[in-house]
Amino acid sequence: MDELTTKPTEHKKLGIKAVLHDFNQKQYEDYHNLLFQSDAKTMAAKNGTVLVCAIKAGILTGVDADAVPSMKPAAVAWLDAAIHKHVIEVTSPPADDPN
């Protein structure tokens, strides 16, 4: 297996400094299982849930899961979008795949 890499992410205005990690299949499954177990019913709650699940699965570090409820909504929304983009990048086959 290729060595997993990290991708620092920062939003100075929002005061966010975190790290998005590449992940293996087990972490990906754990992340999705945590998401499916959530009872979040609003978009705001879902944004926060994405962060907590990514933290618990080891995809996001630098943010404490217990701190998510007290974060500014804009910071939570920005990290949520960054996580979704990162998951798509990690799970998409390379464009130059000869197969």
Secondary structure, DSSP 8 states (H G I E B T S, - for coil): -----EEEEEETTTTEEEEEE---HHHHHHHHHHHHH----SHHHHHHHHHHHHHHTTSEESS-GGGGGGS-HHHHHHHHHHHHHHHHHHHS--TT---
